[in-house]
Amino acid sequence: MFWKPYTVKCWLKHGRQQRRQLVTTWTPLATAFNSPPFKRLNLTRNEVGLFGMSELRSHEGFYLMRENASDFTETLIKEATSPERKRNIVQIFDELSDTLCKVADLSEFIRIAHPNAKYMQAAEDACINISSTVEHLNTHKELYSALSRVVQAGDVVPTTEIDHHVAKLFLFDFEQSGIHLKEEERQKVVRLNDYILQLGQKFMHGASQPTAFPRGKVPESIRNYFPSEGDTILVSGLYTSSTNPQAREAAYRVFLYPSAKQEELLSDLLNCRHALARTCGFETYAHRALKASTVEKPEMVEDFIDVLTRELKPRADKDFRTMENMKRRECGNSDVTVAVWDTPYFTSLMKRNALNASADEFLPYFSLGGCMEGLNNLLRSLYGISLQNTLMEPGEAWHTDIYKLSVVHEKEGLLGYIYCDFFERENKPNQDCHFTIRGGKLMPDGSYQLPIVVVMLNLSQPRWTGPTLLTPSRVDNLFHEMGHAMHSMLARTEYQHVTGTRCSTDFAEVPSVLMEYFASDPRVVRTFARHFQTHKPMSENMLQRLCNSKNLFSASETQLQVFYSALDQAYHGDPKNQGSNTTETLRKVQEKHYSLPYVEETAWQLRFSHLVGYGAKYYSYLISKSIASRIWQTYFEKNPFNREAGEKYRREVLAHGGGVPSRNLVANFLNCQLTAESLAKSLIHEIDVNDKKIEELIKV
């Protein structure tokens, strides 16, 4: 048995009848997370500083940290460029990277998460200062030449294959700024990078703005669904949960109505990216973006997308027929067809029907403490590690509702720290994410610099009357973000530049997506899904319905992701293959890769803010999903608590971070060549297996 609850036994008397009742209590970890965090009384007035850093006892410490980093950077530059250099140049470059990242990563987090304006401003100033230092490094030709000579001819000291790999990564980072080009071309690269940044910020701002539409042009029967200002209605989203099909359609058509300004911004952004790639010697921006990735070239992404498109078409069409029948029954009209604005609504409806309960009815079984206990049980089974709630010193946290976890291995001892910023508060970013505060690395004395990360969620605050309760989707998010955290904790790389999640974008999501498979497996969920008051486990029927319902309409959902990925690749590919504007390109891509037709006079892509942050890399989610699926099927599907498989996964995957090319790492671990066919096959197999489970679920 992998999970053994603490128990107490009591005898209750009812008249002459005596019976025994078993009451399960929470572990110390679960109890801590099921209780409101408390602010420790500071009787000494001595504070240790944020994350235990003495410089950060006040916001002014950021100024000291950035100045120290800048001074040490100059020292390391002199060492790297010295003809009498004694150290491996990669060691020096990694120390440079570590020095700057310790300030930049910490500052970036505090800039958005700290509730105190002085800390936020000081952190932002530090970010700007470090960015200036990085720009100085990116234009330091002597430093670049020293590294380039090592990559081309070898170092003056013995090196390893990992050294060579990391050196090439540093060199590519350099060349992103065009330092290897003639001065005129280099200046062009600088100008393009700056302009691309500005265009991206403007595009993202416009993508989130509501659409104003004449009130008189909206059918009277649905006008009250939307807020209005005088004779204008404002549509700020797609209203996918509305039960009124007319309201869903109106919201889709209005919110996605073409914007000339957004079209101009997106077109300029794509043109500048293509010009940047060509100036740097790449065929397209996609070729530039995919260098050193798992798939390496956009041609493989295209093949992968084409295989999925072919295999998904009949499966997605089956999903859409089911949705269409649901819509006809709901509307009482046998002639209506399903449209793009209907799919989220009917997916949600099918899930509620399959669960035979609303998501709220699952809440009592997923207390935050219970979920953390479940994670702890799983991690102990797979890797022999435990999550230990650790008392913080005064001044160590940026808010009173933070938890600190020590990640401890049963033999190796302390592996690192995870700070849990789980609860919503005013002005906190509404996003679930993982932040690296300090990366792990091997130190000169043979010790290891322990990693520090923050996991941020936005859960409701616990109350004295009961713990924070999570919906099933929140449970998935918790496991996902903890997957990122464990990637950081379990990496044992020589260099911090490639530790944990510092790897290729199309591999970074693999550990976190894999954790979602564990969160969806009944054998895992069974270990912690208990009512927070009665401690009664979730019924088996309820458990099976919950886990199976997560895979409803997975073919059509995957097809949608394929369409998004194909569009992103088209935009960042050869301009000769694109339409006269971005909407024409969208129309062509949608006809090829998605079963539902394009809606005239809409421009969905002008709301697609991921084009800014994931330019040419949106496919990464699908690739990560396919790799995680293959790992799950190969190593954990038979037994999600398999210690031997967990140790192998840690040793051959997580431990390396980005220190080994991700393509080689995955191929070796799965003992197969990574091809478009093999990657697509994993997802298709998973969809087919889940469909059979869902058919049985619906029958019941």
C-alpha positions as CSV (number, residue, x, y, z in Angstrom):
1,M,0.0,0.0,0.0
2,F,1.5,3.3,-1.1
3,W,-0.5,5.6,1.1
4,K,-1.2,4.9,4.8
5,P,-3.3,7.5,6.6
6,Y,-2.8,8.3,10.3
7,T,-5.7,6.9,12.2
8,V,-7.3,7.1,15.7
9,K,-9.8,4.6,17.0
10,C,-12.6,5.4,19.3
11,W,-15.6,3.5,20.8
12,L,-19.0,5.0,20.7
13,K,-21.9,3.7,22.8
14,H,-25.5,3.8,21.7
15,G,-27.6,2.4,24.5
16,R,-26.6,-1.3,24.7
17,Q,-25.0,-1.3,21.3
18,Q,-21.3,-0.6,21.0
19,R,-19.6,0.0,17.7
20,R,-16.1,1.0,16.5
21,Q,-15.6,4.1,14.3
22,L,-12.4,4.8,12.3
23,V,-11.5,8.5,11.9
24,T,-8.7,9.5,9.6
25,T,-6.7,12.6,10.5
26,W,-4.5,14.7,8.3
27,T,-0.7,14.5,8.2
28,P,1.3,17.5,9.5
29,L,1.8,18.7,5.9
30,A,-1.9,18.5,5.1
31,T,-2.8,20.2,8.4
32,A,-0.4,23.1,7.6
33,F,-2.0,23.8,4.2
34,N,-5.5,23.3,5.5
35,S,-4.9,26.0,8.0
36,P,-4.6,29.8,7.4
37,P,-1.0,30.9,7.2
38,F,-0.1,32.9,10.2
39,K,2.3,35.8,10.6
40,R,5.1,34.9,13.0
41,L,5.6,37.4,15.8
42,N,8.9,39.2,15.5
43,L,10.1,39.8,19.0
44,T,13.7,40.6,18.1
45,R,12.9,43.0,15.3
46,N,15.7,41.4,13.3
47,E,14.7,40.4,9.8
48,V,16.6,38.0,7.6
49,G,15.5,39.6,4.3
50,L,13.5,38.3,1.4
51,F,14.3,34.6,0.7
52,G,16.8,34.8,3.5
53,M,19.0,37.3,1.6
54,S,20.4,39.8,4.1
55,E,20.7,42.5,1.5
56,L,16.9,42.5,1.1
57,R,15.9,43.5,4.6
58,S,14.7,46.7,2.9
59,H,13.9,47.6,-0.7
60,E,17.2,49.5,-0.9
61,G,19.0,46.2,-1.0
62,F,18.1,45.8,-4.7
63,Y,20.4,48.7,-5.5
64,L,23.3,47.1,-3.6
65,M,22.6,43.7,-5.3
66,R,22.6,45.1,-8.8
67,E,25.8,47.2,-8.2
68,N,27.6,44.1,-6.8
69,A,26.4,42.1,-9.8
70,S,27.7,44.7,-12.2
71,D,31.1,45.0,-10.5
72,F,31.6,41.2,-10.4
73,T,30.5,41.0,-14.0
74,E,33.4,43.2,-15.0
75,T,35.8,41.0,-13.1
76,L,34.5,37.9,-14.9
77,I,34.8,39.6,-18.3
78,K,38.4,40.3,-17.6
79,E,39.0,36.7,-16.6
80,A,37.2,35.3,-19.7
81,T,39.2,37.5,-22.1
82,S,42.5,37.1,-20.4
83,P,45.3,35.3,-22.4
84,E,46.3,33.7,-19.1
85,R,42.9,32.3,-18.4
86,K,43.1,29.2,-16.1
87,R,39.4,28.1,-16.0
88,N,37.1,26.5,-18.6
89,I,35.5,29.4,-20.4
90,V,32.0,27.8,-19.9
91,Q,32.6,27.9,-16.1
92,I,33.3,31.6,-16.3
93,F,30.3,32.3,-18.6
94,D,28.0,30.3,-16.3
95,E,29.2,32.3,-13.3
96,L,28.4,35.4,-15.3
97,S,24.9,34.0,-16.0
98,D,24.4,33.0,-12.4
99,T,25.5,36.4,-11.1
100,L,23.0,38.2,-13.3
101,C,20.2,35.7,-13.1
102,K,20.2,35.8,-9.3
103,V,19.4,39.5,-9.4
104,A,17.2,39.5,-12.6
105,D,15.0,36.5,-11.7
106,L,14.5,37.6,-8.2
107,S,13.7,41.2,-9.3
108,E,11.3,40.1,-12.0
109,F,9.3,38.1,-9.4
110,I,9.3,40.8,-6.8
111,R,8.4,43.4,-9.4
112,I,5.0,41.7,-10.0
113,A,4.3,39.9,-6.7
114,H,5.4,42.1,-3.9
115,P,2.5,44.2,-2.3
116,N,4.8,47.0,-1.3
117,A,5.2,49.7,-4.0
118,K,8.8,50.6,-2.8
119,Y,9.9,47.0,-3.3
120,M,8.1,46.8,-6.6
121,Q,9.8,49.9,-7.9
122,A,13.3,49.0,-6.6
123,A,12.9,45.5,-8.2
124,E,11.8,47.1,-11.5
125,D,14.8,49.4,-11.4
126,A,17.0,46.4,-10.8
127,C,15.5,44.6,-13.8
128,I,16.2,47.6,-16.1
129,N,19.8,47.9,-14.8
130,I,20.5,44.2,-15.3
131,S,19.0,44.4,-18.8
132,S,21.4,47.2,-19.5
133,T,24.3,45.0,-18.3
134,V,23.1,42.1,-20.5
135,E,23.0,44.5,-23.5
136,H,26.5,45.5,-22.7
137,L,27.6,41.8,-22.7
138,N,25.7,41.1,-25.9
139,T,27.8,43.8,-27.7
140,H,31.1,42.9,-26.1
141,K,33.1,41.7,-29.2
142,E,36.2,40.7,-27.2
143,L,34.1,38.5,-25.0
144,Y,32.2,37.0,-28.0
145,S,35.5,36.3,-29.8
146,A,36.9,34.5,-26.8
147,L,33.9,32.2,-26.7
148,S,33.7,31.8,-30.5
149,R,37.4,30.6,-30.6
150,V,36.6,28.0,-27.9
151,V,33.5,26.7,-29.8
152,Q,35.5,26.5,-33.1
153,A,38.9,25.3,-31.9
154,G,38.5,24.0,-28.4
155,D,39.4,25.3,-25.0
156,V,42.9,25.7,-23.4
157,V,41.8,23.4,-20.6
158,P,40.1,20.0,-20.8
159,T,36.4,20.1,-21.6
160,T,33.5,17.6,-21.8
161,E,30.7,17.1,-24.2
162,I,28.4,19.0,-21.9
163,D,30.8,21.9,-21.9
164,H,30.7,22.0,-25.7
165,H,26.9,21.9,-25.7
166,V,26.6,24.7,-23.2
167,A,29.2,26.8,-25.0
168,K,27.2,26.6,-28.2
169,L,24.1,27.7,-26.3
170,F,25.9,30.7,-25.0
171,L,27.3,31.5,-28.4
172,F,23.8,31.4,-29.9
173,D,22.5,33.7,-27.2
174,F,25.3,36.1,-28.3
175,E,24.4,35.9,-31.9
176,Q,20.7,36.6,-31.2
177,S,21.9,40.2,-31.0
178,G,23.8,40.1,-34.2
179,I,27.2,40.6,-32.7
180,H,28.8,38.3,-35.4
181,L,27.5,40.6,-38.2
182,K,29.0,43.7,-39.8
183,E,28.3,46.8,-37.8
184,E,25.6,48.1,-40.2
185,E,23.7,44.8,-40.0
186,R,24.3,44.5,-36.2
187,Q,22.7,47.9,-35.7
188,K,19.8,46.8,-37.9
189,V,19.3,43.8,-35.6
190,V,19.3,46.0,-32.5
191,R,16.7,48.3,-34.1
192,L,14.5,45.4,-35.2
193,N,14.6,43.7,-31.7
194,D,13.6,47.0,-30.1
195,Y,10.8,47.6,-32.6
196,I,9.6,44.0,-32.2
197,L,9.4,44.5,-28.4
198,Q,7.3,47.7,-28.8
199,L,5.0,46.1,-31.4
200,G,4.4,43.1,-29.2
201,Q,3.5,45.2,-26.2
202,K,1.0,47.2,-28.3
203,F,-0.5,44.1,-29.9
204,M,-1.0,42.4,-26.5
205,H,-2.7,45.5,-25.1
206,G,-5.1,45.8,-28.1
207,A,-5.8,42.0,-27.9
208,S,-7.4,42.4,-24.5
209,Q,-9.5,45.5,-25.2
210,P,-13.3,45.1,-25.4
211,T,-15.1,45.7,-28.7
212,A,-17.6,48.5,-28.9
213,F,-20.6,47.8,-31.1
214,P,-23.8,49.8,-32.0
215,R,-26.5,48.7,-29.7
216,G,-29.1,48.8,-32.5
217,K,-27.3,46.2,-34.5
218,V,-27.6,43.6,-31.8
219,P,-30.9,41.6,-31.6
220,E,-33.1,43.0,-28.9
221,S,-33.5,39.6,-27.3
222,I,-29.9,39.3,-26.3
223,R,-28.9,43.0,-25.7
224,N,-29.2,42.5,-21.9
225,Y,-26.4,39.9,-22.1
226,F,-23.8,42.6,-22.6
227,P,-22.9,45.8,-20.7
228,S,-23.6,49.0,-22.5
229,E,-22.6,52.6,-22.6
230,G,-25.3,54.8,-24.2
231,D,-26.0,53.5,-27.6
232,T,-23.0,51.2,-27.6
233,I,-22.6,47.7,-26.2
234,L,-19.2,46.4,-25.0
235,V,-18.1,42.8,-25.6
236,S,-15.0,41.8,-23.7
237,G,-15.0,38.1,-24.3
238,L,-16.6,35.1,-26.1
239,Y,-19.4,34.3,-23.6
240,T,-18.7,30.6,-24.1
241,S,-20.7,29.6,-21.0
242,S,-23.9,31.3,-22.1
243,T,-26.8,29.0,-22.6
244,N,-28.2,31.2,-25.3
245,P,-26.8,30.2,-28.7
246,Q,-27.6,33.7,-30.1
247,A,-25.6,35.4,-27.4
248,R,-22.6,33.0,-28.0
249,E,-22.7,33.8,-31.7
250,A,-23.1,37.6,-31.2
251,A,-20.2,37.7,-28.8
252,Y,-18.0,35.7,-31.2
253,R,-18.8,37.9,-34.2
254,V,-18.5,41.2,-32.3
255,F,-15.5,40.4,-30.1
256,L,-13.5,39.0,-33.1
257,Y,-14.6,41.7,-35.6
258,P,-11.5,42.8,-37.6
259,S,-9.5,45.7,-36.2
260,A,-7.4,47.6,-38.7
261,K,-5.0,48.8,-36.0
262,Q,-4.5,45.2,-34.7
263,E,-4.0,44.0,-38.3
264,E,-1.3,46.6,-38.9
265,L,0.5,45.8,-35.6
266,L,0.5,42.0,-36.3
267,S,1.6,42.4,-39.9
268,D,4.4,44.8,-38.9
269,L,5.4,42.4,-36.1
270,L,5.6,39.4,-38.5
271,N,7.5,41.4,-41.1
272,C,10.0,42.6,-38.6
273,R,10.6,39.1,-37.3
274,H,11.2,37.8,-40.8
275,A,13.6,40.7,-41.5
276,L,15.4,39.9,-38.3
277,A,15.8,36.2,-39.2
278,R,17.0,37.0,-42.7
279,T,19.5,39.5,-41.3
280,C,20.9,36.9,-38.9
281,G,21.2,34.3,-41.7
282,F,18.1,32.2,-41.2
283,E,15.6,31.2,-43.9
284,T,12.6,32.2,-41.8
285,Y,11.9,33.4,-38.3
286,A,10.6,29.8,-37.5
287,H,14.1,28.4,-38.4
288,R,15.7,30.9,-36.0
289,A,13.2,30.2,-33.2
290,L,13.5,26.4,-33.4
291,K,17.3,26.2,-33.4
292,A,18.4,24.0,-30.4
293,S,14.8,22.9,-29.9
294,T,13.7,19.3,-29.6
295,V,12.4,19.2,-33.1
296,E,15.2,21.4,-34.4
297,K,13.6,22.5,-37.7
298,P,10.1,23.8,-38.7
299,E,10.0,21.1,-41.4
300,M,9.5,18.5,-38.7
301,V,6.8,20.6,-37.0
302,E,5.0,20.8,-40.3
303,D,5.2,17.0,-40.8
304,F,4.0,16.5,-37.2
305,I,1.1,18.8,-37.8
306,D,0.2,17.2,-41.1
307,V,0.2,13.7,-39.6
308,L,-2.0,14.9,-36.7
309,T,-4.4,16.7,-39.1
310,R,-4.9,13.5,-41.2
311,E,-5.4,11.2,-38.1
312,L,-7.6,13.6,-36.2
313,K,-10.0,14.6,-38.9
314,P,-12.4,11.6,-38.6
315,R,-12.1,11.6,-34.8
316,A,-12.8,15.3,-34.4
317,D,-15.7,15.1,-36.9
318,K,-17.2,12.4,-34.6
319,D,-16.9,14.9,-31.6
320,F,-18.6,17.6,-33.6
321,R,-21.5,15.3,-34.7
322,T,-22.1,14.6,-31.0
323,M,-22.1,18.3,-30.2
324,E,-24.4,19.0,-33.1
325,N,-26.9,16.4,-31.8
326,M,-26.7,18.0,-28.4
327,K,-27.4,21.4,-29.9
328,R,-30.4,20.1,-31.9
329,R,-31.9,18.5,-28.8
330,E,-31.4,21.6,-26.7
331,C,-32.8,24.0,-29.4
332,G,-35.5,21.6,-30.5
333,N,-34.4,22.2,-34.1
334,S,-33.1,19.3,-36.3
335,D,-31.6,21.7,-38.8
336,V,-29.1,23.6,-36.7
337,T,-25.4,22.9,-37.0
338,V,-22.6,23.3,-34.6
339,A,-20.4,26.3,-35.0
340,V,-17.0,27.4,-33.5
341,W,-18.8,29.5,-30.8
342,D,-20.6,26.4,-29.6
343,T,-17.7,24.0,-28.9
344,P,-16.6,25.3,-25.4
345,Y,-20.2,25.4,-24.3
346,F,-21.1,21.8,-25.3
347,T,-17.7,20.5,-24.1
348,S,-18.5,21.9,-20.6
349,L,-22.1,20.6,-20.8
350,M,-21.0,17.1,-21.7
351,K,-18.5,17.1,-18.9
352,R,-21.3,18.1,-16.4
353,N,-23.5,15.4,-17.8
354,A,-20.7,12.8,-17.6
355,L,-19.8,13.7,-14.1
356,N,-23.5,13.5,-13.1
357,A,-22.6,16.4,-10.8
358,S,-21.4,20.0,-10.9
359,A,-17.7,20.8,-10.3
360,D,-18.7,22.3,-6.9
361,E,-19.8,18.9,-5.6
362,F,-16.2,17.7,-5.9
363,L,-14.9,20.6,-3.9
364,P,-15.2,19.0,-0.4
365,Y,-12.9,16.1,-1.5
366,F,-10.1,18.4,-2.7
367,S,-8.9,20.4,0.3
368,L,-5.6,22.1,-0.4
369,G,-3.9,20.2,2.4
370,G,-5.3,16.9,1.0
371,C,-3.9,17.7,-2.4
372,M,-0.5,18.6,-1.0
373,E,-0.6,15.3,0.9
374,G,-1.4,13.5,-2.3
375,L,1.6,15.2,-4.0
376,N,3.8,14.3,-1.1
377,N,2.8,10.6,-1.2
378,L,3.4,10.5,-5.0
379,L,6.8,12.1,-4.8
380,R,7.9,9.9,-2.0
381,S,6.8,6.8,-4.0
382,L,8.5,7.9,-7.2
383,Y,11.7,9.6,-6.0
384,G,12.0,9.0,-2.2
385,I,11.5,12.7,-1.4
386,S,9.2,14.5,1.0
387,L,7.8,18.0,1.1
388,Q,8.3,19.5,4.6
389,N,6.5,22.6,5.7
390,T,9.2,24.9,7.0
391,L,8.9,27.8,9.4
392,M,10.1,31.0,7.9
393,E,12.2,33.7,9.6
394,P,10.8,37.2,10.0
395,G,11.2,39.1,6.7
396,E,11.8,36.0,4.6
397,A,8.4,36.2,2.7
398,W,6.8,39.0,0.8
399,H,3.4,38.4,2.3
400,T,1.9,36.8,5.4
401,D,0.1,34.0,3.4
402,I,3.2,32.3,2.0
403,Y,4.3,28.7,2.8
404,K,7.8,27.4,2.5
405,L,8.6,23.8,1.6
406,S,11.9,22.0,2.1
407,V,12.3,19.3,-0.5
408,V,14.2,16.5,1.3
409,H,15.5,13.2,-0.2
410,E,15.5,10.2,2.1
411,K,19.3,9.7,1.5
412,E,20.6,12.8,-0.2
413,G,19.1,15.3,2.2
414,L,17.9,18.8,1.3
415,L,17.5,19.3,-2.4
416,G,16.0,22.9,-2.5
417,Y,13.2,25.1,-1.4
418,I,9.7,25.8,-2.9
419,Y,7.9,29.0,-1.7
420,C,4.1,28.5,-2.2
421,D,2.3,31.8,-3.1
422,F,-1.1,30.1,-3.5
423,F,-3.7,32.7,-2.5
424,E,-5.4,35.5,-4.4
425,R,-4.8,39.1,-3.2
426,E,-5.3,42.5,-4.5
427,N,-3.0,43.5,-7.4
428,K,-1.5,40.0,-7.6
429,P,-1.2,38.6,-11.2
430,N,-4.1,36.3,-12.0
431,Q,-2.0,33.5,-13.3
432,D,-0.7,30.1,-12.3
433,C,3.0,29.9,-12.9
434,H,6.5,28.8,-11.7
435,F,9.4,31.2,-11.0
436,T,13.0,30.4,-10.7
437,I,14.6,32.5,-8.0
438,R,17.9,30.8,-7.9
439,G,19.1,28.0,-10.2
440,G,21.0,25.0,-9.0
441,K,24.6,24.4,-10.0
442,L,27.8,22.6,-9.0
443,M,30.0,24.8,-6.9
444,P,33.9,24.8,-7.1
445,D,34.2,23.1,-3.7
446,G,32.0,20.2,-4.9
447,S,28.9,21.3,-3.0
448,Y,25.6,22.1,-4.8
449,Q,23.9,25.5,-5.0
450,L,20.4,24.6,-3.9
451,P,17.6,25.8,-6.2
452,I,14.9,28.2,-4.9
453,V,11.6,28.5,-6.8
454,V,8.2,30.0,-6.3
455,V,4.9,28.3,-7.3
456,M,2.2,30.9,-7.8
457,L,-1.6,30.0,-7.9
458,N,-4.7,32.1,-7.3
459,L,-6.8,30.1,-4.8
460,S,-9.4,31.5,-2.5
461,Q,-8.1,32.4,1.0
462,P,-8.6,29.7,3.7
463,R,-11.0,30.5,6.5
464,W,-11.1,29.5,10.1
465,T,-14.3,27.6,9.4
466,G,-12.6,25.4,6.8
467,P,-9.7,25.0,4.4
468,T,-9.3,26.2,0.8
469,L,-11.1,23.8,-1.5
470,L,-10.0,23.1,-5.1
471,T,-12.1,22.4,-8.2
472,P,-10.8,19.4,-10.3
473,S,-9.2,21.8,-12.8
474,R,-7.4,23.6,-10.0
475,V,-6.1,20.3,-8.8
476,D,-4.7,19.7,-12.4
477,N,-3.1,23.2,-12.3
478,L,-1.5,22.5,-8.9
479,F,0.1,19.3,-10.1
480,H,1.2,21.0,-13.4
481,E,3.0,23.8,-11.6
482,M,4.5,21.5,-9.1
483,G,5.8,19.5,-12.1
484,H,7.8,22.6,-13.1
485,A,9.0,23.0,-9.5
486,M,10.2,19.4,-9.3
487,H,12.1,19.8,-12.6
488,S,14.0,22.6,-10.8
489,M,14.4,20.6,-7.6
490,L,15.6,17.3,-9.1
491,A,17.9,18.8,-11.7
492,R,21.6,18.3,-10.8
493,T,23.4,20.1,-13.5
494,E,26.9,21.4,-13.5
495,Y,25.8,24.7,-14.9
496,Q,22.8,26.9,-13.7
497,H,22.4,28.2,-17.3
498,V,20.8,24.9,-18.2
499,T,19.3,23.8,-14.8
500,G,15.7,22.6,-14.5
501,T,13.3,24.4,-16.7
502,R,16.1,26.3,-18.5
503,C,15.9,24.0,-21.5
504,S,14.2,24.2,-24.9
505,T,10.6,25.6,-24.9
506,D,9.2,22.4,-26.5
507,F,10.7,20.3,-23.7
508,A,10.2,22.6,-20.7
509,E,6.5,21.6,-20.4
510,V,7.1,17.8,-20.5
511,P,7.6,17.3,-16.7
512,S,4.6,19.5,-15.9
513,V,2.2,17.9,-18.5
514,L,3.3,14.5,-17.2
515,M,2.2,15.4,-13.7
516,E,-1.3,16.1,-15.1
517,Y,-1.4,12.4,-16.1
518,F,-0.8,11.5,-12.5
519,A,-3.5,14.0,-11.4
520,S,-6.0,12.2,-13.7
521,D,-5.2,8.6,-12.7
522,P,-7.8,7.1,-10.3
523,R,-5.1,5.2,-8.5
524,V,-3.3,8.4,-7.6
525,V,-6.4,10.6,-6.9
526,R,-7.8,7.8,-4.6
527,T,-4.9,8.4,-2.2
528,F,-6.0,12.0,-1.3
529,A,-9.5,12.7,-2.5
530,R,-11.2,12.7,1.0
531,H,-14.0,14.9,2.3
532,F,-12.4,17.6,4.4
533,Q,-14.9,17.2,7.2
534,T,-15.8,13.5,7.4
535,H,-12.5,12.2,5.9
536,K,-14.6,9.9,3.8
537,P,-13.0,8.9,0.5
538,M,-14.6,9.8,-2.7
539,S,-16.8,7.0,-4.0
540,E,-15.3,4.8,-6.7
541,N,-18.1,5.7,-9.2
542,M,-17.5,9.4,-8.6
543,L,-13.8,9.0,-8.9
544,Q,-13.9,7.1,-12.2
545,R,-16.4,9.6,-13.7
546,L,-14.1,12.5,-12.7
547,C,-10.9,11.0,-14.2
548,N,-12.6,9.9,-17.4
549,S,-14.5,13.1,-17.9
550,K,-11.2,15.0,-18.3
551,N,-10.7,13.4,-21.7
552,L,-14.1,14.3,-23.2
553,F,-13.9,15.6,-26.8
554,S,-10.1,15.3,-26.7
555,A,-9.9,14.8,-30.5
556,S,-11.6,18.1,-31.3
557,E,-9.7,19.9,-28.6
558,T,-6.4,18.5,-30.0
559,Q,-7.4,19.5,-33.5
560,L,-7.9,23.0,-32.3
561,Q,-4.4,23.1,-30.9
562,V,-3.1,21.7,-34.2
563,F,-4.9,24.6,-36.0
564,Y,-3.3,27.2,-33.7
565,S,0.1,25.6,-34.1
566,A,-0.2,25.5,-37.9
567,L,-1.3,29.1,-38.0
568,D,1.7,30.2,-35.8
569,Q,4.0,28.3,-38.1
570,A,2.4,29.8,-41.2
571,Y,2.8,33.4,-39.9
572,H,6.5,32.8,-39.1
573,G,7.3,30.9,-42.3
574,D,8.0,32.0,-45.8
575,P,6.0,35.1,-46.6
576,K,5.4,33.8,-50.2
577,N,3.1,31.2,-48.7
578,Q,0.9,33.7,-46.8
579,G,-2.2,35.5,-47.9
580,S,-2.6,39.2,-48.6
581,N,-3.3,39.8,-44.9
582,T,-3.2,37.8,-41.7
583,T,-6.9,36.9,-42.0
584,E,-6.5,35.4,-45.4
585,T,-3.7,33.3,-44.0
586,L,-5.9,32.2,-41.2
587,R,-8.7,31.2,-43.6
588,K,-6.3,29.0,-45.6
589,V,-4.9,27.3,-42.5
590,Q,-8.3,26.7,-41.0
591,E,-9.6,25.1,-44.2
592,K,-6.7,22.6,-44.1
593,H,-6.4,21.9,-40.4
594,Y,-9.8,22.4,-38.7
595,S,-13.1,20.8,-39.3
596,L,-15.3,23.8,-38.6
597,P,-15.4,26.6,-41.2
598,Y,-14.0,30.1,-40.9
599,V,-16.6,32.7,-39.9
600,E,-16.7,35.6,-42.3
601,E,-15.8,39.1,-41.0
602,T,-14.0,37.7,-38.0
603,A,-10.3,37.9,-37.2
604,W,-9.6,35.6,-34.3
605,Q,-5.8,35.9,-34.7
606,L,-5.9,39.6,-33.7
607,R,-6.9,38.4,-30.2
608,F,-4.2,35.6,-30.1
609,S,-1.7,37.2,-27.7
610,H,0.4,34.0,-27.6
611,L,1.8,35.0,-31.0
612,V,3.9,37.5,-29.1
613,G,5.4,35.3,-26.4
614,Y,5.4,32.1,-28.3
615,G,6.2,33.3,-31.9
616,A,6.9,30.1,-34.0
617,K,6.8,28.0,-30.8
618,Y,3.1,27.6,-30.1
619,Y,3.5,24.0,-31.3
620,S,5.6,23.3,-28.1
621,Y,2.5,22.4,-26.1
622,L,1.6,19.6,-28.6
623,I,5.1,18.3,-28.7
624,S,5.4,18.3,-25.0
625,K,2.1,16.6,-24.7
626,S,3.1,13.9,-27.1
627,I,6.4,13.3,-25.3
628,A,4.7,13.2,-21.9
629,S,2.1,10.9,-23.3
630,R,4.7,8.5,-24.5
631,I,6.6,8.6,-21.2
632,W,3.4,7.9,-19.3
633,Q,2.5,5.0,-21.6
634,T,6.0,3.5,-21.5
635,Y,6.8,3.9,-17.8
636,F,3.9,4.8,-15.5
637,E,0.6,3.7,-17.0
638,K,0.8,0.2,-15.5
639,N,1.9,1.5,-12.1
640,P,1.9,5.3,-11.4
641,F,3.9,4.7,-8.2
642,N,6.7,2.7,-9.8
643,R,9.9,3.6,-7.9
644,E,12.2,2.1,-10.5
645,A,10.6,4.0,-13.3
646,G,10.6,7.2,-11.2
647,E,14.3,6.9,-10.4
648,K,15.1,6.2,-14.1
649,Y,13.0,9.3,-15.1
650,R,14.9,11.4,-12.6
651,R,18.3,10.1,-13.5
652,E,17.9,10.2,-17.3
653,V,15.6,13.2,-17.8
654,L,15.0,15.6,-14.9
655,A,18.6,15.6,-13.7
656,H,19.9,17.0,-16.9
657,G,17.7,20.1,-17.3
658,G,18.9,21.6,-20.6
659,G,22.5,20.2,-20.2
660,V,21.8,17.6,-22.8
661,P,20.2,18.4,-26.2
662,S,16.5,17.6,-25.5
663,R,16.1,15.6,-28.7
664,N,18.9,13.2,-27.6
665,L,17.6,13.1,-24.1
666,V,14.1,12.1,-25.1
667,A,15.2,9.6,-27.8
668,N,17.5,7.9,-25.3
669,F,15.0,7.7,-22.5
670,L,12.2,6.4,-24.8
671,N,14.7,4.2,-26.8
672,C,13.3,5.4,-30.1
673,Q,14.0,7.9,-32.9
674,L,11.9,11.1,-32.6
675,T,9.9,11.3,-35.9
676,A,6.7,13.1,-36.8
677,E,4.9,9.8,-37.0
678,S,6.1,8.5,-33.6
679,L,5.3,11.7,-31.8
680,A,1.8,11.9,-33.4
681,K,1.1,8.2,-32.7
682,S,1.3,8.7,-28.9
683,L,-1.5,11.3,-29.0
684,I,-3.7,9.4,-31.4
685,H,-3.3,6.2,-29.3
686,E,-4.2,8.1,-26.1
687,I,-7.3,9.6,-27.8
688,D,-8.5,6.2,-29.0
689,V,-8.0,4.6,-25.6
690,N,-9.8,7.4,-23.8
691,D,-12.7,7.4,-26.2
692,K,-13.4,3.8,-25.3
693,K,-13.4,4.7,-21.6
694,I,-15.8,7.6,-22.3
695,E,-18.2,5.5,-24.2
696,E,-18.5,3.2,-21.2
697,L,-18.8,6.2,-18.9
698,I,-21.7,7.6,-21.0
699,K,-23.4,4.2,-21.1
700,V,-23.4,4.0,-17.3
